[in-house]
Amino acid sequence: MALIYPSEKVARHWDGALRTRLRRAPLEYFLNAQGFARLPPGSLQVSDNLVRATVFLMQESLSKHCCSLGQSPHDHEHSAIGHTACLVSRAAATVIGEPSEWRVAALQSTSHLLRPHLSPTAAAVAAASLVRLHEASRGLLASSLATTIGEAIAVLLLSPSTVADGAVAALIAESLHLEFGEDTQLTRPPKTLTGR
């Protein structure tokens, strides 16, 4: 029996592929734990996983800590959803070491979250506008809440638990409430953090 050693170039490729796979694994484990089917490997796998995680976390937060949006949400509610989806997708993309993928995830998840209230085209246009606005005002929006959301999502993806899940949902709800303002149709989140 003979051992075949790969060339240095092939070994570097295998090592890089393994490191990339290990970086992305927490997001895949989180989605599997929530009952999502695994996506086949490919160029869109990372952005699709980020979209699914962002939409899931936003919908969980809205259902656990807020009433549903009215039939025709106001523009400031669209803005709050878009801004918070940007924060969530940016944090998740950073955790898995793919910081450039957050824009695609934010665009698709914002569009998905607005689609029940707008036409598909209007939701896509609104999502693009909101992501551009978030990116343009990124320096002004570096708040402690955004940092806390990022840290909570890191904890949730790297060591999932129901306590972490409840904390992320509560922080997202708090971000939505700060963005919505007082004249919103949503109720305030409860002060205690609970798991599922």
CYANA upper distance limits for C-alpha pairs under 8 A (distance plus 0.5 A):
  6 PRO  CA     10 VAL  CA      6.37
  6 PRO  CA     11 ALA  CA      6.41
  7 SER  CA     11 ALA  CA      6.65
  8 GLU  CA     12 ARG  CA      6.64
  9 LYS  CA     13 HIS  CA      6.81
 10 VAL  CA     14 TRP  CA      6.70
 11 ALA  CA     15 ASP  CA      6.59
 12 ARG  CA     16 GLY  CA      6.55
 13 HIS  CA     17 ALA  CA      6.58
 14 TRP  CA     18 LEU  CA      6.60
 15 ASP  CA     19 ARG  CA      6.73
 16 GLY  CA     20 THR  CA      6.65
 17 ALA  CA     21 ARG  CA      6.60
 18 LEU  CA     22 LEU  CA      6.65
 19 ARG  CA     23 ARG  CA      6.67
 20 THR  CA     24 ARG  CA      6.85
 21 ARG  CA     25 ALA  CA      6.57
 22 LEU  CA     26 PRO  CA      8.36
 23 ARG  CA     96 ILE  CA      5.63
 23 ARG  CA     97 GLY  CA      6.77
 24 ARG  CA     28 GLU  CA      7.26
 24 ARG  CA     46 VAL  CA      8.26
 24 ARG  CA     96 ILE  CA      5.46
 24 ARG  CA     97 GLY  CA      7.90
 25 ALA  CA     29 TYR  CA      6.57
 25 ALA  CA     96 ILE  CA      8.26
 26 PRO  CA     30 PHE  CA      6.63
 26 PRO  CA     96 ILE  CA      7.72
 26 PRO  CA    157 LEU  CA      5.85
 26 PRO  CA    158 LEU  CA      6.27
 27 LEU  CA     31 LEU  CA      6.76
 27 LEU  CA     49 ASN  CA      7.77
 27 LEU  CA     50 LEU  CA      8.28
 27 LEU  CA     53 ALA  CA      8.28
 27 LEU  CA     92 ALA  CA      8.30
 27 LEU  CA     96 ILE  CA      7.54
 27 LEU  CA    157 LEU  CA      6.50
 28 GLU  CA     32 ASN  CA      6.59
 28 GLU  CA     38 ARG  CA      8.01
 28 GLU  CA     49 ASN  CA      7.74
 29 TYR  CA     33 ALA  CA      6.61
 30 PHE  CA     34 GLN  CA      6.94
 30 PHE  CA    157 LEU  CA      6.65
 30 PHE  CA    160 PRO  CA      7.61
 31 LEU  CA     35 GLY  CA      6.99
 31 LEU  CA     36 PHE  CA      5.85
 31 LEU  CA     37 ALA  CA      8.30
 31 LEU  CA     49 ASN  CA      8.20
 31 LEU  CA     52 ARG  CA      8.33
 31 LEU  CA     53 ALA  CA      7.23
 32 ASN  CA     36 PHE  CA      5.65
 32 ASN  CA     37 ALA  CA      6.98
 32 ASN  CA     38 ARG  CA      7.51
 39 LEU  CA     45 GLN  CA      6.86
 39 LEU  CA     49 ASN  CA      8.46
 40 PRO  CA     45 GLN  CA      7.51
 41 PRO  CA     45 GLN  CA      6.44
 44 LEU  CA     48 ASP  CA      6.42
 45 GLN  CA     49 ASN  CA      6.52
 46 VAL  CA     50 LEU  CA      6.72
 46 VAL  CA    101 GLU  CA      8.04
 47 SER  CA     51 VAL  CA      6.63
 47 SER  CA    101 GLU  CA      6.53
 47 SER  CA    102 TRP  CA      8.08
 47 SER  CA    104 VAL  CA      6.96
 47 SER  CA    105 ALA  CA      6.13
 48 ASP  CA     52 ARG  CA      6.71
 48 ASP  CA    105 ALA  CA      7.62
 49 ASN  CA     53 ALA  CA      6.64
 50 LEU  CA     54 THR  CA      6.50
 50 LEU  CA     89 SER  CA      6.88
 50 LEU  CA     92 ALA  CA      7.40
 50 LEU  CA     93 ALA  CA      7.44
 50 LEU  CA    102 TRP  CA      8.05
 50 LEU  CA    105 ALA  CA      6.10
 51 VAL  CA     55 VAL  CA      6.56
 51 VAL  CA     89 SER  CA      7.89
 51 VAL  CA    104 VAL  CA      8.49
 51 VAL  CA    105 ALA  CA      5.11
 51 VAL  CA    106 ALA  CA      7.59
 51 VAL  CA    108 GLN  CA      6.94
 51 VAL  CA    109 SER  CA      5.86
 52 ARG  CA     56 PHE  CA      6.49
 52 ARG  CA    109 SER  CA      8.10
 53 ALA  CA     57 LEU  CA      6.57
 54 THR  CA     58 MET  CA      6.57
 54 THR  CA     85 ALA  CA      7.01
 54 THR  CA     88 VAL  CA      6.56
 54 THR  CA     89 SER  CA      6.20
 54 THR  CA    105 ALA  CA      8.00
 54 THR  CA    106 ALA  CA      8.31
 54 THR  CA    109 SER  CA      6.91
 55 VAL  CA     59 GLN  CA      6.48
 55 VAL  CA     85 ALA  CA      8.33
 55 VAL  CA    109 SER  CA      6.02
 55 VAL  CA    110 THR  CA      8.47
 55 VAL  CA    112 HIS  CA      8.09
 55 VAL  CA    113 LEU  CA      7.54
 56 PHE  CA     60 GLU  CA      6.50
 57 LEU  CA     61 SER  CA      6.62
 57 LEU  CA    168 VAL  CA      8.31
 57 LEU  CA    169 ALA  CA      7.16
 58 MET  CA     62 LEU  CA      6.70
 58 MET  CA     85 ALA  CA      7.55
 58 MET  CA    169 ALA  CA      8.00
 58 MET  CA    172 ILE  CA      7.56
 59 GLN  CA     63 SER  CA      6.51
 60 GLU  CA     64 LYS  CA      6.41
 60 GLU  CA    169 ALA  CA      6.93
 61 SER  CA     65 HIS  CA      6.21
 61 SER  CA     66 CYS  CA      7.66
 61 SER  CA    168 VAL  CA      8.40
 61 SER  CA    169 ALA  CA      4.84
 61 SER  CA    170 ALA  CA      7.02
 61 SER  CA    172 ILE  CA      6.70
 61 SER  CA    173 ALA  CA      6.10
 62 LEU  CA     66 CYS  CA      5.36
 62 LEU  CA     67 CYS  CA      7.24
 62 LEU  CA     68 SER  CA      7.13
 62 LEU  CA    173 ALA  CA      7.12
 63 SER  CA     67 CYS  CA      7.16
 63 SER  CA     68 SER  CA      7.36
 64 LYS  CA    169 ALA  CA      7.92
 65 HIS  CA    169 ALA  CA      8.01
 65 HIS  CA    170 ALA  CA      7.23
 65 HIS  CA    173 ALA  CA      6.69
 65 HIS  CA    187 THR  CA      8.12
 65 HIS  CA    188 ARG  CA      7.64
 65 HIS  CA    189 PRO  CA      5.15
 65 HIS  CA    190 PRO  CA      7.30
 66 CYS  CA    173 ALA  CA      7.55
 66 CYS  CA    186 LEU  CA      6.01
 66 CYS  CA    187 THR  CA      5.80
 66 CYS  CA    188 ARG  CA      7.08
 66 CYS  CA    189 PRO  CA      6.74
 67 CYS  CA    185 GLN  CA      8.04
 67 CYS  CA    186 LEU  CA      5.68
 67 CYS  CA    187 THR  CA      6.49
 68 SER  CA    186 LEU  CA      7.44
 69 LEU  CA     73 PRO  CA      6.72
 69 LEU  CA    185 GLN  CA      7.21
 69 LEU  CA    186 LEU  CA      7.32
 70 GLY  CA    185 GLN  CA      7.25
 71 GLN  CA    117 HIS  CA      7.06
 72 SER  CA    117 HIS  CA      6.36
 73 PRO  CA     77 GLU  CA      6.48
 73 PRO  CA     78 HIS  CA      7.43
 73 PRO  CA    117 HIS  CA      7.65
 74 HIS  CA     78 HIS  CA      7.13
 75 ASP  CA     79 SER  CA      6.75
 76 HIS  CA     80 ALA  CA      6.69
 76 HIS  CA    179 GLU  CA      8.10
 76 HIS  CA    180 PHE  CA      6.78
 77 GLU  CA     81 ILE  CA      6.73
 77 GLU  CA    179 GLU  CA      8.08
 77 GLU  CA    180 PHE  CA      6.10
 77 GLU  CA    184 THR  CA      8.15
 78 HIS  CA     82 GLY  CA      6.64
 78 HIS  CA    114 LEU  CA      7.61
 78 HIS  CA    126 ALA  CA      8.44
 79 SER  CA     83 HIS  CA      6.51
 79 SER  CA    130 LEU  CA      6.84
 79 SER  CA    179 GLU  CA      8.22
 80 ALA  CA     84 THR  CA      6.53
 80 ALA  CA    175 SER  CA      8.46
 80 ALA  CA    176 LEU  CA      6.17
 80 ALA  CA    179 GLU  CA      5.47
 80 ALA  CA    180 PHE  CA      6.47
 81 ILE  CA     85 ALA  CA      6.48
 81 ILE  CA    110 THR  CA      7.38
 81 ILE  CA    113 LEU  CA      8.23
 81 ILE  CA    176 LEU  CA      7.23
 82 GLY  CA     86 CYS  CA      6.68
 82 GLY  CA    106 ALA  CA      8.03
 82 GLY  CA    110 THR  CA      5.88
 82 GLY  CA    127 ALA  CA      7.06
 82 GLY  CA    130 LEU  CA      6.12
 82 GLY  CA    131 VAL  CA      7.25
 83 HIS  CA     87 LEU  CA      6.91
 83 HIS  CA    130 LEU  CA      7.34
 83 HIS  CA    131 VAL  CA      7.74
 83 HIS  CA    134 HIS  CA      6.57
 84 THR  CA     88 VAL  CA      6.72
 84 THR  CA    172 ILE  CA      7.45
 84 THR  CA    175 SER  CA      7.10
 84 THR  CA    176 LEU  CA      7.12
 85 ALA  CA     89 SER  CA      6.53
 85 ALA  CA    106 ALA  CA      6.29
 85 ALA  CA    109 SER  CA      7.39
 85 ALA  CA    110 THR  CA      6.72
 86 CYS  CA     90 ARG  CA      6.37
 86 CYS  CA    102 TRP  CA      7.84
 86 CYS  CA    103 ARG  CA      8.01
 86 CYS  CA    106 ALA  CA      5.52
 86 CYS  CA    131 VAL  CA      7.28
 86 CYS  CA    134 HIS  CA      7.69
 87 LEU  CA     91 ALA  CA      6.60
 87 LEU  CA    146 ALA  CA      7.03
 87 LEU  CA    149 ILE  CA      8.06
 87 LEU  CA    150 GLY  CA      8.01
 88 VAL  CA     92 ALA  CA      6.69
 88 VAL  CA    149 ILE  CA      7.76
 88 VAL  CA    150 GLY  CA      7.67
 88 VAL  CA    153 ILE  CA      8.15
 89 SER  CA     93 ALA  CA      6.48
 89 SER  CA    102 TRP  CA      5.73
 89 SER  CA    103 ARG  CA      8.26
 89 SER  CA    105 ALA  CA      6.56
 89 SER  CA    106 ALA  CA      6.27
 90 ARG  CA     94 THR  CA      6.63
 90 ARG  CA     99 PRO  CA      7.27
 90 ARG  CA    101 GLU  CA      8.49
 90 ARG  CA    102 TRP  CA      5.32
 90 ARG  CA    103 ARG  CA      8.14
 90 ARG  CA    106 ALA  CA      8.31
 91 ALA  CA     95 VAL  CA      6.79
 91 ALA  CA    149 ILE  CA      8.02
 91 ALA  CA    150 GLY  CA      5.24
 91 ALA  CA    151 GLU  CA      8.40
 91 ALA  CA    153 ILE  CA      7.12
 91 ALA  CA    154 ALA  CA      7.88
 92 ALA  CA     96 ILE  CA      7.06
 92 ALA  CA    102 TRP  CA      8.36
 92 ALA  CA    150 GLY  CA      8.02
 92 ALA  CA    153 ILE  CA      7.00
 92 ALA  CA    154 ALA  CA      7.60
 92 ALA  CA    157 LEU  CA      8.49
 93 ALA  CA     97 GLY  CA      6.77
 93 ALA  CA     98 GLU  CA      5.54
 93 ALA  CA     99 PRO  CA      5.46
 93 ALA  CA    100 SER  CA      8.00
 93 ALA  CA    101 GLU  CA      6.75
 93 ALA  CA    102 TRP  CA      6.08
 94 THR  CA     98 GLU  CA      6.28
 94 THR  CA     99 PRO  CA      5.26
 95 VAL  CA    153 ILE  CA      8.49
 95 VAL  CA    154 ALA  CA      6.30
 95 VAL  CA    157 LEU  CA      8.26
 98 GLU  CA    102 TRP  CA      8.26
101 GLU  CA    105 ALA  CA      7.15
102 TRP  CA    106 ALA  CA      6.44
103 ARG  CA    107 LEU  CA      6.55
103 ARG  CA    131 VAL  CA      7.68
104 VAL  CA    108 GLN  CA      6.68
105 ALA  CA    109 SER  CA      6.36
106 ALA  CA    110 THR  CA      6.32
106 ALA  CA    127 ALA  CA      8.37
106 ALA  CA    131 VAL  CA      7.30
107 LEU  CA    111 SER  CA      6.61
107 LEU  CA    124 ALA  CA      7.98
107 LEU  CA    127 ALA  CA      5.90
107 LEU  CA    128 ALA  CA      6.49
107 LEU  CA    131 VAL  CA      6.98
108 GLN  CA    112 HIS  CA      6.56
108 GLN  CA    124 ALA  CA      8.28
108 GLN  CA    127 ALA  CA      8.09
109 SER  CA    113 LEU  CA      6.59
110 THR  CA    114 LEU  CA      6.65
110 THR  CA    123 ALA  CA      8.29
110 THR  CA    127 ALA  CA      5.90
111 SER  CA    115 ARG  CA      6.42
111 SER  CA    120 PRO  CA      8.10
111 SER  CA    123 ALA  CA      5.40
111 SER  CA    124 ALA  CA      5.60
111 SER  CA    126 ALA  CA      7.87
111 SER  CA    127 ALA  CA      5.74
112 HIS  CA    116 PRO  CA      8.37
112 HIS  CA    123 ALA  CA      8.03
114 LEU  CA    118 LEU  CA      6.61
114 LEU  CA    123 ALA  CA      6.06
115 ARG  CA    119 SER  CA      6.59
115 ARG  CA    120 PRO  CA      6.21
115 ARG  CA    123 ALA  CA      5.96
118 LEU  CA    122 ALA  CA      6.32
118 LEU  CA    123 ALA  CA      6.00
119 SER  CA    123 ALA  CA      6.48
120 PRO  CA    124 ALA  CA      6.69
121 THR  CA    125 VAL  CA      6.72
122 ALA  CA    126 ALA  CA      6.50
123 ALA  CA    127 ALA  CA      6.49
124 ALA  CA    128 ALA  CA      6.70
125 VAL  CA    129 SER  CA      6.74
126 ALA  CA    130 LEU  CA      6.58
127 ALA  CA    131 VAL  CA      6.60
128 ALA  CA    132 ARG  CA      6.69
129 SER  CA    133 LEU  CA      6.65
130 LEU  CA    134 HIS  CA      6.57
131 VAL  CA    135 GLU  CA      6.64
132 ARG  CA    136 ALA  CA      6.57
133 LEU  CA    137 SER  CA      6.67
134 HIS  CA    138 ARG  CA      6.31
137 SER  CA    141 LEU  CA      6.71
138 ARG  CA    142 ALA  CA      6.91
141 LEU  CA    146 ALA  CA      8.28
142 ALA  CA    146 ALA  CA      6.86
142 ALA  CA    147 THR  CA      7.82
143 SER  CA    147 THR  CA      6.99
144 SER  CA    148 THR  CA      6.54
145 LEU  CA    149 ILE  CA      6.56
145 LEU  CA    171 LEU  CA      8.12
145 LEU  CA    175 SER  CA      7.60
146 ALA  CA    150 GLY  CA      6.75
147 THR  CA    151 GLU  CA      6.75
148 THR  CA    152 ALA  CA      6.56
148 THR  CA    171 LEU  CA      8.30
149 ILE  CA    153 ILE  CA      6.61
149 ILE  CA    168 VAL  CA      7.17
149 ILE  CA    171 LEU  CA      6.64
149 ILE  CA    172 ILE  CA      7.53
150 GLY  CA    154 ALA  CA      6.72
151 GLU  CA    155 VAL  CA      6.82
152 ALA  CA    156 LEU  CA      6.60
152 ALA  CA    164 ALA  CA      7.37
152 ALA  CA    167 ALA  CA      7.52
152 ALA  CA    168 VAL  CA      6.24
153 ILE  CA    157 LEU  CA      6.58
153 ILE  CA    168 VAL  CA      6.87
154 ALA  CA    158 LEU  CA      6.40
155 VAL  CA    159 SER  CA      6.07
155 VAL  CA    160 PRO  CA      7.39
155 VAL  CA    164 ALA  CA      7.23
156 LEU  CA    160 PRO  CA      5.07
156 LEU  CA    161 SER  CA      7.24
156 LEU  CA    164 ALA  CA      5.75
156 LEU  CA    165 ASP  CA      6.70
156 LEU  CA    168 VAL  CA      8.07
160 PRO  CA    164 ALA  CA      7.00
160 PRO  CA    165 ASP  CA      7.78
161 SER  CA    165 ASP  CA      6.70
162 THR  CA    166 GLY  CA      6.56
162 THR  CA    194 THR  CA      8.42
162 THR  CA    195 GLY  CA      5.03
162 THR  CA    196 ARG  CA      6.39
163 VAL  CA    167 ALA  CA      6.67
163 VAL  CA    193 LEU  CA      8.11
163 VAL  CA    194 THR  CA      6.84
163 VAL  CA    195 GLY  CA      5.21
163 VAL  CA    196 ARG  CA      8.42
164 ALA  CA    168 VAL  CA      6.67
164 ALA  CA    195 GLY  CA      7.93
165 ASP  CA    169 ALA  CA      6.76
165 ASP  CA    195 GLY  CA      6.82
165 ASP  CA    196 ARG  CA      8.12
166 GLY  CA    170 ALA  CA      6.64
166 GLY  CA    193 LEU  CA      6.47
166 GLY  CA    194 THR  CA      5.79
166 GLY  CA    195 GLY  CA      4.94
166 GLY  CA    196 ARG  CA      7.13
167 ALA  CA    171 LEU  CA      6.66
167 ALA  CA    193 LEU  CA      6.36
167 ALA  CA    194 THR  CA      7.79
167 ALA  CA    195 GLY  CA      8.13
168 VAL  CA    172 ILE  CA      6.61
169 ALA  CA    173 ALA  CA      6.63
170 ALA  CA    174 GLU  CA      6.62
170 ALA  CA    189 PRO  CA      7.30
170 ALA  CA    193 LEU  CA      7.21
171 LEU  CA    175 SER  CA      6.71
172 ILE  CA    176 LEU  CA      6.73
173 ALA  CA    177 HIS  CA      6.66
173 ALA  CA    189 PRO  CA      6.94
174 GLU  CA    178 LEU  CA      6.67
174 GLU  CA    188 ARG  CA      8.37
174 GLU  CA    189 PRO  CA      7.36
175 SER  CA    179 GLU  CA      6.70
176 LEU  CA    180 PHE  CA      6.37
177 HIS  CA    181 GLY  CA      6.55
177 HIS  CA    182 GLU  CA      8.40
177 HIS  CA    186 LEU  CA      8.18
177 HIS  CA    188 ARG  CA      7.34
180 PHE  CA    184 THR  CA      6.30
